[in-house]
Amino acid sequence: MSKKPFYITTPIYYPSAKLHIGHAYCTTIADSIARYHRLAGDDVFFLTGSDEHGLKIQQSAEAAGITPIAYTDRIVAGFQNLWKRLHISNDDFIRTTEARHARVVQEIFRRIYEKGDIYKGSYKGLYCTPCESYWTEHQLDENGCCPDCHRPVQEVSEEAYFFKMSKYADRVLAHIETHPDFIQPVSRRNEMINFIKQGLEDLCISRTSFDWGIPVPGDEKHVIYVWFDALTNYLTPIGFLDDAEKFAKFWPADLHLVGKEIVRFHTIIWPCILMALDLPLPKKVYGHGWLIVDGDKMSKSKGNVVDPIGLIDEFGADAIRYFLLREINLGQDGNFSRDALIARINSDLANDLGNLLHRTLSMALKFQGGMLAAPEGESAADRSLKADAADTVAFFRANMEEMQLSATIKKVWAFISRANKYIDETAPWALAKDPAKKQELANVLYNLAEALRVIGVLISPFMPETAARIWKQLALKGFGSVQLADIEPWGGIPEGHKIGVPEQLFPRIETEKEEAPVWAGKTVGKGKQPEKGERESASEITFEEFHKIQLRVVRVLDAEIVPKTDKLLKLTVDLGDERRQVVSGIAQHYKPEELIGKNVVMVVNLKPAKLRGVVSQGMILAAAQGEDLKVLSVDMPIGTEVR
């Protein structure tokens, strides 16, 4: 059976003098999608690169006192190092300064010129140097600035070549309207439809006021406009001029993944160029959102630009990848917070995944010398675990095809929580004390190891290094060639397999400040309920402030006393689409078993806090009167919004 080709690209990045976490975000998304398609058995070609021509590069190089190529060489090396540190699995890295690319750009210019769709004229208009964009008067923002970056534009007047983009406006609009998946998400699609309906003018595609670019063939005082040059990079590495078989295999591209600020170039200018070349259009252009930091857009002037290399040095690449992919819904703007990152590492990676692996291997070594015996028969808990595994693998395949990365990760982590719960249900330490339970113990330990085999594959698109470490600790071979189909049947670990020695995946990160417990909506020292006279008078808040509080119905799945405390309970709750850990100061009012199965109300967007060393990801609502306290329990389905 032949493999299905899958061609995915990121934008080729402008050589910014300072790398930031936004560079890591887009490429990590693309890498995870590419890794999934390899896992699904597709023949993947994954392209990224750098966009190195244009006026702003020349100006930056002059300011630095070096040549443009020396300037870009230095910065591109930083990109390539970042991709290596992030485990980016690109198949090619295209630089627009490469000879192979200049040849393609000039040939495309020739073909479109010979077709009569390029002509020489005189340009007088408005130009934004930072965005390398041409604008008309009516397209400027309310301050007369660039509508994309909102910085001043310059009036430019020079001889130039023009591409007859207006000729293709109706065809591009018709394609967008008849192919609803071409531009995603829908909000970007609607923006582009409205932009085209305002009218497309012919595009100026050459400059004479600077020389850092690819010369126009036959008229070398002109250099080709940077976006006409940059967009054609998607054709160069797949053999546009050199390998007809490879080009036929991978074009049209399956996915251009780009930032929302450059969707217009990829869904209007690029399709017009392809139509002029009589080439098919890419199947999908997806405009992802921006990454903001602690609620604010990154800016040098604000001093909140996050260095991805520093983060990788401190926390590791897989932790950064996990946080970016889990926390942000593709297509929406997402927030990066150091505190939230640490909370996820401690809760999801150290507690959930790390503990599952360590407990499983430690018990297998202690109770069976590390040898996994063949399972015989099955209990209700065994059947439930296997059914959850099958459901998770099916969900993974369906949702990764739709690029629902965050939802997929949450589903996988729900299965990790289920496997941890399976340990509590089956209590292997108790089975080990009863010789009559030897086979039952063998079944449990085998099922836990098998669950980890499946989990290792499912997290591999997101956390490739961690996935390989899990398989290595399980002493399993063939991780580099494993396919998704290999984990669809249960029981891939052979009888008599001997597992390896457990090693810590993610050490817990201790924060400097320990928060006091939350008591019924108010933080008080040492878990003490405030006396009536101690309560602060409540200040009024606006409706907008109240509206920020997100309340949902959750179900308590598990509850236990926090060690070395007599007032704190650690709860595992189900929100419907994910599971979380919450610490609540109600242990003197409820036994753990009294809460299990209850549907209670929780504040779900509360900043994570650390209580006696345990991360709490929300707050359970309770009402208190004197010594009496009751949690707020409602007869509504889990996930229901409370308002």
C-alpha positions as CSV (number, residue, x, y, z in Angstrom):
1,M,0.0,0.0,0.0
2,S,1.5,3.3,-1.1
3,K,1.8,6.1,1.4
4,K,-0.3,9.2,1.0
5,P,1.8,12.4,0.4
6,F,1.3,15.2,2.9
7,Y,3.1,18.6,2.3
8,I,3.0,21.0,5.2
9,T,4.8,24.4,5.4
10,T,5.3,27.1,8.0
11,P,5.9,30.7,6.8
12,I,9.5,31.4,6.1
13,Y,10.5,33.7,9.0
14,Y,11.9,37.2,8.7
15,P,15.3,37.3,10.3
16,S,14.4,39.2,13.4
17,A,17.4,40.3,15.5
18,K,15.8,38.7,18.6
19,L,14.2,35.3,18.7
20,H,11.0,35.1,20.8
21,I,8.5,32.4,21.9
22,G,6.2,33.3,19.0
23,H,8.7,31.8,16.6
24,A,8.6,28.6,18.6
25,Y,4.8,28.5,18.7
26,C,4.0,28.3,14.9
27,T,6.8,25.9,14.1
28,T,5.9,23.6,17.1
29,I,2.3,23.4,15.8
30,A,3.5,22.5,12.3
31,D,6.0,19.9,13.7
32,S,3.3,18.2,15.7
33,I,1.0,18.0,12.7
34,A,3.9,16.6,10.6
35,R,4.8,14.0,13.2
36,Y,1.2,12.9,13.5
37,H,0.9,12.3,9.7
38,R,4.1,10.3,9.8
39,L,2.6,8.3,12.6
40,A,-0.5,7.8,10.6
41,G,1.6,6.4,7.7
42,D,1.7,9.3,5.4
43,D,4.7,10.4,3.3
44,V,5.4,13.8,4.8
45,F,7.4,16.7,3.5
46,F,7.7,19.5,6.1
47,L,9.2,22.8,5.1
48,T,10.3,25.8,7.0
49,G,12.9,28.5,6.3
50,S,13.8,32.2,6.3
51,D,12.7,35.2,4.2
52,E,15.9,37.3,3.8
53,H,15.3,40.0,1.1
54,G,13.8,43.4,1.2
55,L,14.4,47.0,2.2
56,K,14.2,46.5,6.0
57,I,16.9,43.8,5.9
58,Q,19.2,46.1,3.9
59,Q,18.6,49.0,6.3
60,S,19.2,46.7,9.4
61,A,22.4,45.4,7.9
62,E,23.6,49.0,7.1
63,A,22.8,50.0,10.7
64,A,24.9,47.1,11.9
65,G,27.8,48.0,9.6
66,I,27.8,44.6,7.8
67,T,26.5,43.2,4.5
68,P,22.9,41.9,4.3
69,I,24.1,38.3,3.7
70,A,26.4,38.5,6.8
71,Y,23.5,39.9,8.8
72,T,21.1,37.2,7.7
73,D,23.7,34.4,8.1
74,R,24.1,35.2,11.7
75,I,20.3,35.4,12.5
76,V,19.4,32.3,10.4
77,A,21.9,30.3,12.4
78,G,19.8,31.2,15.5
79,F,16.6,30.0,13.9
80,Q,18.2,26.7,12.9
81,N,19.6,26.2,16.4
82,L,16.2,26.9,17.9
83,W,14.6,24.3,15.6
84,K,17.2,21.8,16.7
85,R,16.7,22.5,20.4
86,L,12.9,22.2,20.0
87,H,13.2,18.9,18.1
88,I,11.6,20.3,15.0
89,S,11.6,17.5,12.3
90,N,11.6,19.7,9.1
91,D,12.6,17.9,5.9
92,D,14.1,21.1,4.4
93,F,15.0,24.6,5.4
94,I,14.7,27.1,2.5
95,R,16.6,30.4,2.5
96,T,15.4,32.9,-0.1
97,T,19.1,33.9,-0.6
98,E,19.9,30.5,-2.0
99,A,20.8,30.1,-5.7
100,R,18.2,27.3,-6.1
101,H,15.5,29.7,-5.0
102,A,16.6,32.7,-7.1
103,R,16.5,30.5,-10.2
104,V,12.9,29.5,-9.4
105,V,11.8,33.1,-8.7
106,Q,13.3,34.4,-12.0
107,E,11.7,31.6,-14.0
108,I,8.3,32.3,-12.5
109,F,8.7,36.0,-13.3
110,R,9.6,35.1,-16.9
111,R,6.7,32.8,-17.4
112,I,4.1,35.2,-16.0
113,Y,5.7,38.1,-18.0
114,E,5.6,36.1,-21.3
115,K,1.9,35.4,-20.6
116,G,1.3,39.1,-20.5
117,D,0.4,39.3,-16.9
118,I,3.4,41.5,-15.9
119,Y,4.0,44.9,-17.3
120,K,6.3,47.9,-16.7
121,G,4.8,51.1,-15.3
122,S,5.4,53.8,-12.7
123,Y,4.4,53.3,-9.1
124,K,3.4,56.2,-6.9
125,G,1.7,55.1,-3.7
126,L,2.0,54.1,0.0
127,Y,4.4,51.5,1.3
128,C,5.0,50.0,4.8
129,T,8.6,49.1,5.1
130,P,8.3,46.9,8.3
131,C,5.5,44.8,6.6
132,E,6.9,45.1,3.1
133,S,3.3,45.9,2.0
134,Y,1.7,48.3,-0.5
135,W,-1.5,50.1,0.5
136,T,-4.0,52.4,-1.1
137,E,-5.4,55.4,0.7
138,H,-8.7,53.8,1.6
139,Q,-7.0,50.7,3.1
140,L,-5.1,52.7,5.8
141,D,-6.2,52.6,9.4
142,E,-8.1,55.5,11.1
143,N,-4.7,57.2,11.8
144,G,-3.5,57.0,8.2
145,C,-1.1,54.2,9.1
146,C,-0.5,50.6,7.9
147,P,-3.6,48.6,8.8
148,D,-1.5,45.6,9.8
149,C,1.2,47.0,12.1
150,H,-0.3,50.5,12.5
151,R,3.1,52.2,11.8
152,P,3.5,55.2,9.4
153,V,3.6,54.4,5.7
154,Q,5.9,56.2,3.2
155,E,5.0,57.7,-0.2
156,V,7.0,55.9,-2.8
157,S,7.5,56.9,-6.5
158,E,9.6,54.8,-8.9
159,E,9.6,52.8,-12.1
160,A,8.3,49.4,-11.4
161,Y,6.9,46.1,-12.8
162,F,3.3,45.3,-12.0
163,F,1.5,41.9,-11.8
164,K,-2.1,41.9,-13.1
165,M,-3.5,40.7,-9.8
166,S,-6.9,42.4,-10.6
167,K,-7.3,40.0,-13.5
168,Y,-7.6,37.1,-11.1
169,A,-9.7,38.7,-8.3
170,D,-13.0,37.1,-9.4
171,R,-11.4,33.7,-9.8
172,V,-9.8,33.8,-6.3
173,L,-13.0,35.0,-4.7
174,A,-15.0,32.2,-6.4
175,H,-12.5,29.7,-5.2
176,I,-12.7,30.9,-1.6
177,E,-16.5,30.9,-1.7
178,T,-16.7,27.4,-3.2
179,H,-14.0,25.8,-1.1
180,P,-14.9,26.5,2.5
181,D,-11.8,24.7,3.9
182,F,-9.4,26.7,1.8
183,I,-9.0,29.4,4.5
184,Q,-9.3,28.5,8.1
185,P,-10.5,29.4,10.7
186,V,-13.8,30.9,9.4
187,S,-13.1,34.3,10.8
188,R,-10.0,34.6,8.5
189,R,-12.0,33.4,5.6
190,N,-14.6,36.1,6.1
191,E,-11.9,38.8,6.4
192,M,-10.4,37.8,3.1
193,I,-13.7,37.7,1.3
194,N,-14.4,41.3,2.5
195,F,-10.9,42.4,1.5
196,I,-11.3,41.1,-2.1
197,K,-14.8,42.7,-2.5
198,Q,-13.3,46.1,-1.8
199,G,-11.4,45.7,-5.1
200,L,-7.9,44.4,-5.9
201,E,-5.4,46.6,-7.7
202,D,-2.5,45.3,-9.8
203,L,0.5,44.5,-7.5
204,C,3.8,46.4,-7.7
205,I,6.4,43.6,-7.9
206,S,9.7,45.3,-8.3
207,R,11.8,48.1,-6.6
208,T,14.7,50.2,-7.9
209,S,15.4,52.2,-4.7
210,F,17.5,49.4,-3.1
211,D,19.3,46.4,-4.5
212,W,19.0,43.7,-1.8
213,G,16.8,41.2,-3.7
214,I,16.6,38.9,-6.7
215,P,17.2,40.8,-9.9
216,V,14.4,41.0,-12.5
217,P,15.6,38.8,-15.4
218,G,16.7,41.1,-18.3
219,D,16.3,44.3,-16.2
220,E,18.7,44.0,-13.3
221,K,18.3,47.5,-12.0
222,H,15.0,46.2,-10.6
223,V,14.8,43.7,-7.7
224,I,11.7,41.5,-7.3
225,Y,9.3,42.5,-4.5
226,V,9.9,40.5,-1.4
227,W,6.5,38.9,-1.2
228,F,6.5,37.8,-4.9
229,D,9.9,36.3,-4.0
230,A,9.0,34.8,-0.6
231,L,5.8,33.1,-1.5
232,T,7.3,31.1,-4.3
233,N,9.6,29.4,-1.8
234,Y,7.0,26.7,-1.4
235,L,7.7,25.5,-4.9
236,T,11.5,25.4,-4.8
237,P,12.2,22.5,-2.4
238,I,9.7,20.1,-4.0
239,G,11.3,20.2,-7.4
240,F,9.4,22.9,-9.4
241,L,12.2,23.1,-12.0
242,D,14.3,20.0,-11.2
243,D,12.1,17.0,-10.2
244,A,8.8,16.7,-12.0
245,E,7.9,13.5,-10.2
246,K,8.5,14.9,-6.8
247,F,6.6,18.1,-7.6
248,A,3.6,16.2,-8.9
249,K,3.7,14.1,-5.7
250,F,3.6,17.0,-3.2
251,W,1.9,19.9,-5.0
252,P,-0.6,21.3,-4.2
253,A,0.4,21.7,-0.6
254,D,-1.9,20.2,1.9
255,L,-1.4,22.9,4.5
256,H,0.2,26.4,4.7
257,L,0.3,27.2,8.4
258,V,0.8,31.0,8.9
259,G,0.3,33.7,11.4
260,K,-3.0,35.6,11.0
261,E,-1.2,38.8,10.0
262,I,0.0,37.3,6.8
263,V,-3.1,35.3,5.8
264,R,-3.8,38.0,3.1
265,F,-0.5,37.3,1.3
266,H,-1.1,33.6,1.3
267,T,-4.8,33.6,0.3
268,I,-4.9,36.4,-2.2
269,I,-1.5,37.3,-3.7
270,W,-0.3,33.7,-3.7
271,P,-3.4,32.2,-5.4
272,C,-3.2,34.9,-8.1
273,I,0.4,34.0,-8.8
274,L,-0.5,30.3,-9.0
275,M,-3.4,30.9,-11.3
276,A,-1.1,32.9,-13.6
277,L,1.2,29.9,-13.6
278,D,-1.7,27.5,-14.3
279,L,-0.9,25.6,-11.1
280,P,-3.5,24.3,-8.5
281,L,-4.0,26.2,-5.3
282,P,-2.9,24.8,-1.9
283,K,-5.6,22.8,-0.2
284,K,-5.7,24.8,3.0
285,V,-4.2,27.9,4.5
286,Y,-4.6,28.1,8.3
287,G,-4.1,31.4,10.1
288,H,-3.1,30.8,13.7
289,G,-3.4,33.5,16.4
290,W,-0.8,35.4,18.2
291,L,1.0,34.5,21.4
292,I,0.7,37.1,24.1
293,V,2.6,37.2,27.4
294,D,0.7,37.5,30.7
295,G,-2.2,39.1,28.9
296,D,-0.1,41.6,26.8
297,K,1.3,41.5,23.3
298,M,5.1,40.9,23.2
299,S,7.0,44.2,22.7
300,K,10.6,45.2,23.1
301,S,9.5,48.5,24.6
302,K,7.4,46.6,27.2
303,G,10.3,44.3,28.0
304,N,8.1,41.2,27.9
305,V,9.7,39.4,24.9
306,V,10.2,35.8,26.0
307,D,13.5,34.1,24.9
308,P,12.7,30.5,23.9
309,I,16.3,29.3,24.3
310,G,16.3,30.4,27.9
311,L,13.0,28.6,28.5
312,I,14.4,25.4,26.9
313,D,17.5,25.6,29.1
314,E,15.4,26.0,32.2
315,F,12.4,23.7,31.6
316,G,13.3,21.5,28.6
317,A,11.9,21.5,25.1
318,D,9.1,19.0,25.7
319,A,7.6,21.0,28.6
320,I,7.5,24.1,26.4
321,R,6.0,22.2,23.5
322,Y,3.4,20.6,25.8
323,F,2.3,24.0,27.3
324,L,2.0,25.8,24.0
325,L,0.0,23.1,22.3
326,R,-2.2,22.2,25.3
327,E,-3.0,25.7,26.5
328,I,-3.9,27.4,23.2
329,N,-6.7,26.5,20.9
330,L,-5.4,26.7,17.3
331,G,-6.7,29.8,15.5
332,Q,-7.2,31.8,18.7
333,D,-4.7,34.1,20.4
334,G,-3.1,32.4,23.4
335,N,-1.4,33.5,26.6
336,F,2.0,32.5,27.8
337,S,2.6,32.7,31.5
338,R,5.6,31.4,33.4
339,D,3.4,30.6,36.4
340,A,0.9,28.6,34.3
341,L,3.8,26.8,32.7
342,I,5.2,25.7,36.0
343,A,1.8,24.7,37.2
344,R,1.3,22.4,34.1
345,I,4.8,20.9,34.6
346,N,4.1,20.0,38.2
347,S,0.5,18.8,37.7
348,D,0.4,17.2,34.3
349,L,4.0,16.2,33.6
350,A,5.5,15.4,37.0
351,N,2.4,14.3,38.9
352,D,0.2,12.6,36.2
353,L,2.6,11.3,33.6
354,G,5.8,11.0,35.6
355,N,4.2,9.3,38.5
356,L,2.3,6.9,36.3
357,L,5.5,5.7,34.7
358,H,7.6,5.6,37.9
359,R,4.9,3.8,39.9
360,T,4.3,1.2,37.2
361,L,8.0,0.3,36.6
362,S,8.8,0.4,40.3
363,M,6.0,-2.1,41.1
364,A,6.9,-4.3,38.2
365,L,10.5,-4.5,39.5
366,K,9.5,-4.9,43.1
367,F,6.8,-7.5,42.7
368,Q,7.9,-9.4,39.5
369,G,11.6,-8.6,39.1
370,G,10.7,-6.4,36.1
371,M,9.3,-9.4,34.1
372,L,5.8,-9.0,32.6
373,A,3.8,-12.2,32.5
374,A,1.1,-12.9,30.0
375,P,-2.3,-11.7,31.1
376,E,-5.1,-14.3,31.6
377,G,-8.7,-13.3,32.0
378,E,-9.8,-9.8,32.9
379,S,-11.6,-7.9,35.5
380,A,-14.2,-5.1,35.1
381,A,-11.4,-2.6,35.8
382,D,-9.2,-4.2,33.1
383,R,-12.0,-4.0,30.5
384,S,-12.7,-0.4,31.4
385,L,-9.0,0.5,31.0
386,K,-8.8,-1.2,27.6
387,A,-12.0,0.4,26.4
388,D,-10.7,3.8,27.4
389,A,-7.5,3.2,25.5
390,A,-9.3,2.3,22.4
391,D,-11.6,5.3,22.7
392,T,-8.5,7.6,23.2
393,V,-6.7,6.2,20.2
394,A,-9.8,6.7,18.0
395,F,-10.3,10.2,19.3
396,F,-6.6,11.0,18.7
397,R,-6.8,9.9,15.0
398,A,-10.0,11.8,14.3
399,N,-9.1,15.0,16.0
400,M,-5.5,15.2,14.8
401,E,-6.8,15.0,11.3
402,E,-8.8,18.1,12.1
403,M,-5.8,19.7,13.8
404,Q,-7.6,19.9,17.2
405,L,-4.3,19.7,19.0
406,S,-5.4,21.1,22.4
407,A,-8.5,18.8,22.6
408,T,-6.4,15.8,21.6
409,I,-3.8,16.4,24.3
410,K,-6.5,16.9,26.9
411,K,-8.0,13.5,25.9
412,V,-4.7,11.8,26.1
413,W,-4.2,13.2,29.6
414,A,-7.6,12.1,30.6
415,F,-6.4,8.5,29.7
416,I,-3.3,9.1,31.8
417,S,-5.5,10.0,34.7
418,R,-7.6,6.9,34.0
419,A,-4.5,4.8,34.2
420,N,-3.5,6.4,37.5
421,K,-7.0,5.7,38.8
422,Y,-6.7,2.1,37.6
423,I,-3.7,1.7,40.0
424,D,-5.9,2.9,42.9
425,E,-8.8,0.6,41.8
426,T,-6.7,-2.5,41.6
427,A,-4.2,-1.8,44.4
428,P,-1.3,-4.0,43.1
429,W,0.5,-3.6,46.5
430,A,-2.4,-5.5,48.1
431,L,-2.5,-8.1,45.4
432,A,1.2,-8.8,45.9
433,K,0.6,-9.8,49.5
434,D,-1.8,-12.6,48.5
435,P,-0.2,-15.6,46.6
436,A,-3.7,-16.5,45.3
437,K,-3.8,-13.1,43.5
438,K,-0.6,-13.7,41.5
439,Q,-2.2,-13.8,38.1
440,E,-4.4,-10.8,38.9
441,L,-1.3,-8.9,39.8
442,A,0.4,-10.0,36.6
443,N,-2.6,-8.7,34.6
444,V,-2.6,-5.3,36.3
445,L,1.1,-4.8,35.8
446,Y,0.9,-5.9,32.2
447,N,-2.0,-3.6,31.5
448,L,-0.2,-0.6,33.1
449,A,2.9,-1.2,31.0
450,E,0.7,-1.6,27.9
451,A,-1.1,1.6,28.7
452,L,2.3,3.4,28.9
453,R,3.3,1.9,25.5
454,V,0.1,3.4,24.0
455,I,0.6,6.8,25.8
456,G,4.2,7.0,24.6
457,V,3.0,6.8,21.0
458,L,0.1,9.2,21.5
459,I,2.3,11.9,23.0
460,S,5.1,11.6,20.4
461,P,3.8,14.3,18.1
462,F,3.8,16.8,21.0
463,M,6.6,15.6,23.2
464,P,9.0,13.5,21.0
465,E,11.9,13.3,23.5
466,T,9.7,12.3,26.4
467,A,7.9,9.7,24.3
468,A,11.2,8.1,23.4
469,R,12.3,8.1,27.0
470,I,9.1,6.3,28.0
471,W,9.7,3.5,25.5
472,K,13.3,3.3,26.5
473,Q,12.3,2.8,30.2
474,L,9.8,0.2,29.1
475,A,12.8,-1.4,27.2
476,L,10.7,-1.5,24.0
477,K,12.4,-1.4,20.6
478,G,11.4,0.2,17.3
479,F,10.2,3.6,18.6
480,G,11.6,5.3,15.5
481,S,9.4,3.3,13.1
482,V,6.2,2.8,15.2
483,Q,2.9,3.6,13.5
484,L,-0.5,4.6,14.9
485,A,-1.9,1.3,13.7
486,D,0.6,-0.5,16.0
487,I,-1.3,0.7,19.2
488,E,-4.8,0.2,17.9
489,P,-4.8,-3.4,19.1
490,W,-4.2,-4.0,22.8
491,G,-1.4,-6.3,23.8
492,G,1.7,-5.1,21.9
493,I,4.1,-6.0,24.6
494,P,5.3,-9.6,24.2
495,E,5.0,-12.2,27.0
496,G,8.0,-12.4,29.3
497,H,9.2,-8.9,28.4
498,K,11.5,-7.3,30.9
499,I,11.1,-3.6,31.6
500,G,13.9,-1.2,32.3
501,V,14.7,0.9,35.4
502,P,12.5,4.0,36.1
503,E,14.0,7.4,35.8
504,Q,12.4,10.7,36.7
505,L,10.8,12.3,33.6
506,F,10.0,15.7,35.1
507,P,11.3,16.9,38.4
508,R,8.8,19.0,40.4
509,I,9.5,22.7,40.3
510,E,9.4,24.3,43.8
511,T,8.1,27.9,43.7
512,E,9.5,30.4,46.2
513,K,6.1,31.5,47.6
514,E,3.6,29.1,49.0
515,E,0.0,30.3,48.8
516,A,-2.3,30.0,51.8
517,P,-5.4,27.7,51.4
518,V,-8.5,29.1,49.8
519,W,-11.5,29.0,52.2
520,A,-14.9,29.4,50.5
521,G,-13.7,32.2,48.2
522,K,-11.4,34.0,50.6
523,T,-7.7,33.3,51.2
524,V,-6.8,33.2,54.9
525,G,-3.6,32.2,56.8
526,K,-3.1,28.6,57.8
527,G,-6.5,27.4,56.6
528,K,-8.3,29.1,59.5
529,Q,-11.9,30.2,58.8
530,P,-12.2,34.0,59.4
531,E,-14.5,35.0,62.3
532,K,-17.5,37.2,61.5
533,G,-15.8,40.3,62.8
534,E,-12.6,39.6,60.8
535,R,-14.3,39.7,57.4
536,E,-13.4,42.6,55.3
537,S,-16.3,44.6,54.0
538,A,-17.0,43.6,50.4
539,S,-16.3,46.2,47.8
540,E,-18.5,46.5,44.8
541,I,-17.3,45.1,41.5
542,T,-18.6,45.8,38.0
543,F,-20.6,43.4,35.9
544,E,-17.5,43.2,33.5
545,E,-15.3,42.2,36.5
546,F,-17.8,39.5,37.6
547,H,-18.2,38.2,34.1
548,K,-14.5,37.3,34.1
549,I,-15.2,34.6,36.7
550,Q,-15.9,31.3,35.0
551,L,-18.0,28.8,37.0
552,R,-18.7,25.3,35.9
553,V,-20.3,22.1,37.2
554,V,-17.6,19.5,37.8
555,R,-17.7,15.9,39.2
556,V,-15.4,14.8,42.0
557,L,-13.7,11.6,40.8
558,D,-11.3,11.1,43.6
559,A,-10.5,12.7,47.0
560,E,-7.7,12.2,49.5
561,I,-6.2,14.0,52.5
562,V,-3.1,16.1,51.6
563,P,-0.3,14.4,53.6
564,K,0.8,16.1,56.8
565,T,-2.4,18.2,57.0
566,D,-5.7,17.8,58.7
567,K,-7.7,20.4,56.8
568,L,-6.8,20.0,53.1
569,L,-8.3,17.5,50.6
570,K,-6.8,16.9,47.2
571,L,-9.7,16.4,44.7
572,T,-9.5,15.1,41.1
573,V,-12.4,16.6,39.2
574,D,-13.9,16.1,35.7
575,L,-14.8,19.2,33.8
576,G,-16.3,17.3,30.9
577,D,-13.4,18.0,28.5
578,E,-10.5,17.6,30.9
579,R,-9.5,16.6,34.5
580,R,-7.9,18.8,37.1
581,Q,-6.5,18.7,40.6
582,V,-8.0,21.0,43.2
583,V,-7.0,21.5,46.8
584,S,-9.8,22.5,49.2
585,G,-9.8,23.3,52.9
586,I,-12.8,21.1,53.7
587,A,-11.3,18.0,55.3
588,Q,-12.8,18.7,58.7
589,H,-16.3,18.8,57.2
590,Y,-16.2,15.9,54.6
591,K,-14.6,12.5,54.5
592,P,-13.0,11.9,51.1
593,E,-15.5,9.2,50.2
594,E,-18.4,11.5,50.9
595,L,-17.4,13.8,48.0
596,I,-16.7,11.2,45.3
597,G,-19.4,11.3,42.7
598,K,-20.8,14.7,43.7
599,N,-21.4,17.4,41.1
600,V,-20.1,20.6,42.6
601,V,-19.4,24.2,41.4
602,M,-15.9,25.2,40.6
603,V,-14.1,28.4,39.6
604,V,-12.2,27.1,36.6
605,N,-10.2,30.2,35.6
606,L,-8.5,30.9,38.9
607,K,-4.7,31.2,38.7
608,P,-3.1,27.9,39.9
609,A,-1.8,28.1,43.5
610,K,0.4,25.8,45.5
611,L,-1.0,24.6,48.8
612,R,1.4,22.6,51.1
613,G,3.4,21.7,48.0
614,V,0.4,20.5,46.0
615,V,-0.8,22.5,42.9
616,S,-4.4,23.5,42.9
617,Q,-6.0,24.3,39.6
618,G,-9.3,26.0,40.6
619,M,-11.5,26.5,43.6
620,I,-14.6,24.6,44.8
621,L,-17.4,26.8,46.0
622,A,-18.7,26.3,49.6
623,A,-21.0,28.1,52.0
624,A,-20.1,28.5,55.6
625,Q,-22.1,29.5,58.7
626,G,-20.4,29.3,62.1
627,E,-18.8,25.9,62.3
628,D,-21.0,24.5,59.5
629,L,-19.7,24.3,55.9
630,K,-21.2,22.7,52.8
631,V,-19.9,22.5,49.3
632,L,-22.2,23.9,46.6
633,S,-23.7,20.8,45.0
634,V,-26.1,21.0,42.0
635,D,-28.0,18.4,39.9
636,M,-26.7,19.5,36.5
637,P,-24.5,17.7,33.9
638,I,-20.7,18.1,34.3
639,G,-19.3,21.0,32.2
640,T,-22.5,23.1,32.6
641,E,-21.7,26.8,32.9
642,V,-23.0,28.4,36.1
643,R,-24.2,32.0,35.6
